[in-house]
Amino acid sequence: MTITYLKRGKSGAARAEDDARVRATVEEVLADIEARGDAAVRDLSAKFDKYEPTSFRLTPSEIEAAISKVAPRDMADIRFAQTQIRRFAEAQRASMTDIEVETLPGVFLGHRNIPVQSVGCYVPGGKFPMVASAHMSVLTASVAGVPRIIASAPPVKGAPHPAIVAAMHLGGAHEIYVLGGMQAVGAMALGTETIKPVDMLVGPGNAYVAEAKRQLYGRVGIDLFAGPTETLLIADDTVDAELCATDLLGQAEHGYNSPAVLITTSHKLAEGTTAEVERLLKILPTAETAGASWRDYGEVILCDTYDEMLSEANFIASEHVQVMTDRDDWFLENMHSYGALFLGPRTNVANGDKVIGTNHTLPTRKAGRYTGGLWVGKFLKTHSYQRITTDAAAAEIGAYGSRLCLLEGFVGHAEQCNIRVRRYGGRNIAYGAAAE
């Protein structure tokens, strides 16, 4: 097996140092919010966003005022995107059915899919106000039937971002806040004097938001650990360097620490893509950000075979995986660790991010090994129930239960079973000795 790194990014040790600094900052901020509530949130908003409104929650009239600033074409595009996302989310929801089965005569087992009762949806702002994240979180929670959906995004240029507010409102948010970063996530999860805490946090964000969600997990549920955007291209000589370089930089512009990786069997494509990246960075308006990501987190990996490319891709477990080869369906069948797949040269991550209908909140940092991305099912809890409807079933299951409880030494457990045997089955059932 021959895998050659033609370009490598930051070392694991350097990335760990960055993580440690973020972790310490977040711990301090969350402790401050828990101790001082609204006062801490206000101080943090002033410090990080230079924003100190009378209330961080938008009133209905403020929502309407913000929406009125959205251009008609932009509003139409938002509605189109939400239609696509809603269609797919509704199809996913329809696939999740409540069930009840009779496993023995008179024994009925079932489950119900029940929505989480309150969800806080974070929508990133900052350098790139991510309107699409409102669709992905708020709208999907709405399709799941969540009864209380609150949404928060940072101010942009000292005011609510009109298109984000429109997307939140159209998606079904019940409360909209203008709060950013750690203070938004902390306030929604921990609660303050004016913000009732939620049961679950969802939505992407920068490294600080991702770390805040990690530290809050357990206090509240989370969708997943969504850190900096990652993109991975699996390509052979069926595509060209311009396409590959464009797709790498298209995701590298997300932030200064967004991994962008090319895996290929073509030495020509590897070298051509590297050269094309450098050419594009001279003309790309977001070159400062994309260039930093490419410099520190960009990688080019040359493999001898498709099996090697598959193995390396599954090991990396990237958030976005673009497959542009002569055997895309083979990768679809054999990839097992990733956030989302984008198959063929006509497909691209940007469509998935914004409009095609799948959800763009996806696992990063190898989390694709054990979880998929945000979808309607993340907002639903599957709860089981049991019902015994006949005396014979109560006695039969009780007898087995009693003996199995005593096998483990749980006498009190056994007696729960025994009393049912005595009441519903008479004395002719062989159950645990505790009742004799």
Phi and psi in degrees as a GROMACS rama.xvg file:
@    title "Ramachandran Plot"
@    xaxis  label "Phi"
@    yaxis  label "Psi"
@TYPE xy
-124.23  110.758  THR-2
-122.759  121.751  ILE-3
-117.502  128.093  THR-4
-89.2324  108.745  TYR-5
-79.5865  -21.5932  LEU-6
-149.221  136.34  LYS-7
-121.861  156.24  ARG-8
-99.3441  -161.193  GLY-9
-55.9621  148.106  LYS-10
-70.8731  160.661  SER-11
-61.1639  -35.282  GLY-12
-65.7658  -41.5714  ALA-13
-65.6352  -38.8275  ALA-14
-67.1758  -35.5858  ARG-15
-65.5335  -36.3942  ALA-16
-63.2115  -43.1033  GLU-17
-59.8125  -44.4384  ASP-18
-61.2481  -39.6623  ASP-19
-64.0861  -40.702  ALA-20
-64.2643  -42.8024  ARG-21
-63.2181  -43.7101  VAL-22
-59.7035  -43.3677  ARG-23
-65.713  -41.8282  ALA-24
-62.0532  -45.0628  THR-25
-65.3417  -42.0529  VAL-26
-55.9171  -43.8226  GLU-27
-64.9757  -43.686  GLU-28
-66.289  -45.0602  VAL-29
-65.1929  -37.8405  LEU-30
-63.2312  -38.6322  ALA-31
-65.4228  -43.1004  ASP-32
-64.0473  -41.5773  ILE-33
-66.2954  -34.0135  GLU-34
-80.5695  -39.0033  ALA-35
-116.432  -3.95214  ARG-36
57.7877  -128.703  GLY-37
-56.7219  -36.3719  ASP-38
-62.8972  -41.3845  ALA-39
-67.0338  -42.6442  ALA-40
-60.3006  -42.4082  VAL-41
-64.8456  -42.413  ARG-42
-63.408  -41.694  ASP-43
-67.7709  -38.7199  LEU-44
-64.4041  -41.0034  SER-45
-64.7805  -39.7982  ALA-46
-69.8603  -47.8638  LYS-47
-91.913  -31.5117  PHE-48
-118.151  -3.32096  ASP-49
54.1331  42.87  LYS-50
-133.587  119.587  TYR-51
-138.349  73.6143  GLU-52
-77.9092  170.19  PRO-53
-61.9879  -43.6791  THR-54
-137.793  139.095  SER-55
-78.8193  -19.1833  PHE-56
-84.7496  132.619  ARG-57
-79.744  138.081  LEU-58
-80.9855  164.003  THR-59
-54.432  -39.481  PRO-60
-69.5661  -34.8539  SER-61
-68.7833  -35.6611  GLU-62
-63.0368  -47.4843  ILE-63
-63.1212  -38.0409  GLU-64
-64.0138  -40.8298  ALA-65
-66.4974  -44.8025  ALA-66
-61.9793  -35.2366  ILE-67
-63.2953  -17.0557  SER-68
-86.715  -7.24576  LYS-69
-81.8989  128.47  VAL-70
-62.1603  145.849  ALA-71
-53.6925  -41.8437  PRO-72
-65.1825  -40.9413  ARG-73
-63.0647  -40.6684  ASP-74
-64.2263  -39.9238  MET-75
-63.9513  -39.5037  ALA-76
-66.9108  -39.0723  ASP-77
-61.7713  -44.4659  ILE-78
-63.5844  -39.9168  ARG-79
-62.372  -48.0327  PHE-80
-59.7982  -44.0363  ALA-81
-66.0961  -32.0576  GLN-82
-62.9709  -43.5632  THR-83
-65.4725  -43.5585  GLN-84
-67.9056  -39.57  ILE-85
-64.2401  -41.8109  ARG-86
-58.2487  -46.0942  ARG-87
-70.5373  -40.1041  PHE-88
-63.9884  -39.3425  ALA-89
-66.4467  -37.1847  GLU-90
-66.0207  -39.6631  ALA-91
-63.6784  -44.0492  GLN-92
-61.4943  -38.9736  ARG-93
-65.9763  -23.5181  ALA-94
-76.9353  -13.9729  SER-95
-100.712  101.016  MET-96
-107.555  148.756  THR-97
-73.5995  144.271  ASP-98
-131.142  156.054  ILE-99
-148.69  127.594  GLU-100
-129.713  148.581  VAL-101
-95.8759  103.106  GLU-102
-82.621  -27.6811  THR-103
-141.255  160.324  LEU-104
-55.4685  119.552  PRO-105
86.7654  0.57744  GLY-106
-114.065  115.808  VAL-107
-116.32  126.648  PHE-108
-120.401  144.534  LEU-109
-157.411  175.405  GLY-110
-143.316  153.752  HIS-111
-123.919  142.213  ARG-112
-97.0761  110.231  ASN-113
-113.643  130.371  ILE-114
-65.468  144.832  PRO-115
-56.0859  142.177  VAL-116
-83.5909  -22.4326  GLN-117
-152.943  135.7  SER-118
-133.045  137.081  VAL-119
-104.986  122.06  GLY-120
-106.979  118.541  CYS-121
-97.2298  132.388  TYR-122
-118.187  115.91  VAL-123
-65.0536  148.577  PRO-124
-123.825  -113.318  GLY-125
63.7856  -134.941  GLY-126
-62.9982  -36.6936  LYS-127
-128.318  95.2784  PHE-128
-61.4087  116.391  PRO-129
-94.9558  82.1622  MET-130
-53.9115  -41.2045  VAL-131
-61.4547  -27.5243  ALA-132
-65.2021  -25.7246  SER-133
-67.185  -40.9583  ALA-134
-59.8174  -47.7724  HIS-135
-65.1892  -34.8496  MET-136
-97.3772  -58.0205  SER-137
-62.851  -51.6395  VAL-138
-63.5169  -41.2013  LEU-139
-65.8634  -39.5678  THR-140
-63.1501  -37.5304  ALA-141
-64.4887  -43.9812  SER-142
-61.4102  -34.3057  VAL-143
-71.554  -16.662  ALA-144
91.5764  21.6984  GLY-145
-63.6538  124.962  VAL-146
-76.5301  -21.3924  PRO-147
-134.425  111.814  ARG-148
-118.938  117.205  ILE-149
-112.291  146.636  ILE-150
-133.408  144.098  ALA-151
-141.26  141.005  SER-152
-145.396  150.487  ALA-153
-70.4552  158.986  PRO-154
-68.8653  153.519  PRO-155
-122.817  119.277  VAL-156
56.1852  40.5555  LYS-157
79.1739  13.0397  GLY-158
-150.104  163.274  ALA-159
-59.7326  141.458  PRO-160
-78.4474  116.979  HIS-161
-56.1561  -45.7952  PRO-162
-68.7783  -35.7563  ALA-163
-65.3207  -44.4165  ILE-164
-60.468  -42.2809  VAL-165
-61.339  -44.8224  ALA-166
-65.3369  -40.5337  ALA-167
-61.4513  -47.3275  MET-168
-65.3825  -48.0411  HIS-169
-65.9616  -30.0568  LEU-170
-73.1023  -18.9842  GLY-171
113.276  19.8693  GLY-172
-66.6398  136.896  ALA-173
-89.9798  -27.3965  HIS-174
-137.082  135.295  GLU-175
-123.885  126.547  ILE-176
-118.576  149.909  TYR-177
-107.387  84.1824  VAL-178
-142.394  141.957  LEU-179
-116.292  162.969  GLY-180
55.3314  -142.311  GLY-181
-60.2756  -35.7752  MET-182
-67.1414  -33.2896  GLN-183
-70.1074  -49.1045  ALA-184
-62.9499  -43.8381  VAL-185
-64.5511  -43.0987  GLY-186
-64.8968  -41.8985  ALA-187
-67.3533  -37.0113  MET-188
-81.001  -43.8217  ALA-189
-88.0729  -26.5772  LEU-190
81.343  153.593  GLY-191
-136.718  -171.671  THR-192
-62.7224  -27.6231  GLU-193
-114.371  -6.62583  THR-194
-122.91  114.631  ILE-195
-71.9097  132.15  LYS-196
-65.9176  155.593  PRO-197
-103.159  171.018  VAL-198
-92.5947  -18.2924  ASP-199
-152.16  143.53  MET-200
-113.773  136.849  LEU-201
-138.842  162.968  VAL-202
114.388  150.99  GLY-203
-80.217  177.292  PRO-204
176.944  -177.26  GLY-205
-75.8413  -173.483  ASN-206
-60.6583  -32.7907  ALA-207
-72.6298  -40.1296  TYR-208
-64.691  -44.9976  VAL-209
-60.9153  -41.5368  ALA-210
-68.3567  -38.1328  GLU-211
-61.2826  -43.3927  ALA-212
-62.4761  -39.5714  LYS-213
-62.1915  -43.962  ARG-214
-71.4247  -26.4671  GLN-215
-87.3247  -13.3443  LEU-216
-60.7401  129.719  TYR-217
110.886  -47.8347  GLY-218
-65.9834  -41.0744  ARG-219
-135.321  164.153  VAL-220
-80.6738  160.351  GLY-221
-133.822  162.375  ILE-222
-72.375  -54.0916  ASP-223
-174.123  173.263  LEU-224
-88.0444  93.8529  PHE-225
-100.029  96.4414  ALA-226
-91.9895  -155.143  GLY-227
-56.7125  144.294  PRO-228
-57.0233  140.039  THR-229
-126.397  141.242  GLU-230
-136.021  142.295  THR-231
-133.584  128.479  LEU-232
-107.053  128.077  LEU-233
-107.98  112.438  ILE-234
-141.242  150.165  ALA-235
-122.996  -163.895  ASP-236
-80.5337  14.95  ASP-237
-80.9471  -10.793  THR-238
-124.584  169.784  VAL-239
-111.726  169.248  ASP-240
-65.5173  -36.4212  ALA-241
-61.5073  -44.5571  GLU-242
-63.2074  -44.7776  LEU-243
-65.1298  -45.9805  CYS-244
-63.1883  -40.0128  ALA-245
-62.0733  -43.1614  THR-246
-70.8484  -33.3607  ASP-247
-66.9363  -49.047  LEU-248
-72.4358  -26.5039  LEU-249
-61.0806  -28.2792  GLY-250
-99.3152  -27.9929  GLN-251
-63.9092  -22.6672  ALA-252
-73.2601  -7.42244  GLU-253
-57.8274  -40.8497  HIS-254
-167.456  -179.458  GLY-255
-79.7869  -5.32044  TYR-256
-133.87  41.8988  ASN-257
-101.082  105.89  SER-258
-60.7442  135.278  PRO-259
-134.338  117.656  ALA-260
-129.528  136.597  VAL-261
-113.294  126.647  LEU-262
-113.941  127.439  ILE-263
-149.053  157.812  THR-264
-96.859  -1.71262  THR-265
-106.964  113.79  SER-266
-63.4594  -37.124  HIS-267
-62.1832  -44.189  LYS-268
-67.0194  -38.9578  LEU-269
-60.6762  -50.203  ALA-270
-68.6763  -39.4774  GLU-271
-64.4264  -39.1445  GLY-272
-66.0064  -42.9594  THR-273
-58.2754  -44.4735  THR-274
-66.2675  -39.8796  ALA-275
-68.3944  -35.4603  GLU-276
-58.8809  -46.872  VAL-277
-62.7125  -36.8687  GLU-278
-66.154  -45.5928  ARG-279
-66.838  -33.0731  LEU-280
-64.9715  -18.4425  LEU-281
-77.9495  -18.3517  LYS-282
-122.376  -11.2487  ILE-283
-73.9118  124.832  LEU-284
-59.0759  -27.7632  PRO-285
-99.0459  28.0135  THR-286
-62.7124  -31.5428  ALA-287
-59.7259  -46.0129  GLU-288
-74.6974  -50.9517  THR-289
-61.7309  -38.0092  ALA-290
-65.1077  -39.0926  GLY-291
-65.0698  -42.462  ALA-292
-63.3106  -43.1355  SER-293
-65.699  -41.4395  TRP-294
-62.3722  -46.1485  ARG-295
-94.0756  -25.222  ASP-296
-129.202  0.459008  TYR-297
-79.1782  141.723  GLY-298
-140.831  147.047  GLU-299
-127.633  120.811  VAL-300
-120.163  123.077  ILE-301
-102.718  126.824  LEU-302
-118.946  157.455  CYS-303
-85.0425  -31.809  ASP-304
-134.805  165.789  THR-305
-68.1217  -35.0211  TYR-306
-60.882  -39.6307  ASP-307
-65.5451  -41.3554  GLU-308
-61.7732  -42.9064  MET-309
-60.8964  -47.5829  LEU-310
-61.3665  -44.7186  SER-311
-66.9185  -39.0079  GLU-312
-64.9677  -42.2394  ALA-313
-65.7475  -33.6727  ASN-314
-67.487  -43.2315  PHE-315
-68.1512  -36.4864  ILE-316
51.9365  54.5052  ALA-317
-70.7638  157.28  SER-318
-62.6733  -55.5114  GLU-319
-110.465  130.996  HIS-320
-126.403  112.715  VAL-321
-94.8107  128.508  GLN-322
-114.395  115.949  VAL-323
-132.951  85.289  MET-324
-140.747  -176.088  THR-325
-89.2906  8.08146  ASP-326
-147.284  53.4461  ARG-327
-59.1164  -41.2234  ASP-328
-65.273  -29.7463  ASP-329
-63.6098  -40.7339  TRP-330
-66.9969  -40.2299  PHE-331
-57.8588  -40.3383  LEU-332
-73.435  -28.4472  GLU-333
-110.591  -14.7441  ASN-334
-70.6335  135.843  MET-335
-130.267  -8.8955  HIS-336
-133.506  103.202  SER-337
-172.446  170.843  TYR-338
-87.0025  -61.3386  GLY-339
-146.554  147.507  ALA-340
-102.689  143.896  LEU-341
-127.55  108.104  PHE-342
-102.424  124.565  LEU-343
90.5405  155.832  GLY-344
-66.9071  -19.4813  PRO-345
-76.9315  -17.326  ARG-346
-96.201  148.596  THR-347
-151.061  159.914  ASN-348
-64.994  -35.5261  VAL-349
-59.7075  -38.5354  ALA-350
-62.6794  -40.2534  ASN-351
-66.3535  -35.7378  GLY-352
-64.0575  -36.013  ASP-353
-114.043  -35.8083  LYS-354
-148.905  -23.2404  VAL-355
-68.2186  -28.1409  ILE-356
130.275  -24.4031  GLY-357
-77.6318  164.082  THR-358
-86.509  139.684  ASN-359
-96.551  -1.05977  HIS-360
-86.5382  106.849  THR-361
-130.595  158.914  LEU-362
-69.3792  139.461  PRO-363
-123.587  178.043  THR-364
50.425  46.5172  ARG-365
70.7114  7.38912  LYS-366
-66.8041  -16.8016  ALA-367
-62.6205  -9.82653  GLY-368
-68.839  -26.102  ARG-369
-132.628  -1.52915  TYR-370
-150.578  153.043  THR-371
-91.5738  -167.832  GLY-372
-87.3767  -175.196  GLY-373
-66.4226  135.169  LEU-374
-155.853  175.542  TRP-375
-57.8595  -31.987  VAL-376
-65.5214  -22.6395  GLY-377
-66.0583  -23.5922  LYS-378
-92.7584  2.21793  PHE-379
-116.035  137.199  LEU-380
-107.283  126.576  LYS-381
-93.0732  111.72  THR-382
-111.774  131.609  HIS-383
-90.7247  161.523  SER-384
-147.998  162.434  TYR-385
-134.634  148.727  GLN-386
-148.462  126.295  ARG-387
-110.067  128.426  ILE-388
-114.842  -4.50228  THR-389
-129.18  153.7  THR-390
-62.5929  -40.2762  ASP-391
-62.9758  -41.4193  ALA-392
-67.3966  -40.2976  ALA-393
-61.4822  -40.9079  ALA-394
-70.9476  -41.9888  ALA-395
-66.6601  -51.1161  GLU-396
-64.1473  -37.7794  ILE-397
-62.4659  -39.4515  GLY-398
-65.2759  -46.1926  ALA-399
-62.0115  -44.373  TYR-400
-61.7044  -42.3219  GLY-401
-60.485  -48.4386  SER-402
-64.3035  -38.8179  ARG-403
-70.5946  -33.0193  LEU-404
-66.1976  -43.7082  CYS-405
-68.0078  -29.4914  LEU-406
-57.0661  -32.3205  LEU-407
-97.4318  -2.82136  GLU-408
88.555  10.5336  GLY-409
-91.6128  88.4448  PHE-410
-68.8505  -41.3883  VAL-411
-63.9088  -38.962  GLY-412
-59.4443  -46.7437  HIS-413
-59.1182  -38.4512  ALA-414
-67.474  -29.3152  GLU-415
-59.4785  -38.5553  GLN-416
-74.4968  -42.1616  CYS-417
-62.0122  -39.1433  ASN-418
-64.6144  -31.1245  ILE-419
-71.8254  -37.7582  ARG-420
-62.3871  -44.9993  VAL-421
-64.4907  -41.0199  ARG-422
-77.212  -34.8979  ARG-423
-111.546  -11.7855  TYR-424
-122.967  -2.62666  GLY-425
75.1357  -162.304  GLY-426
-100.985  5.02296  ARG-427
-95.6846  17.5249  ASN-428
-108.091  132.7  ILE-429
-83.3852  100.617  ALA-430
-121.755  -169.932  TYR-431
-64.8947  152.06  GLY-432
-70.1503  -15.5866  ALA-433
-62.4992  -26.51  ALA-434
-91.1202  -5.8322  ALA-435
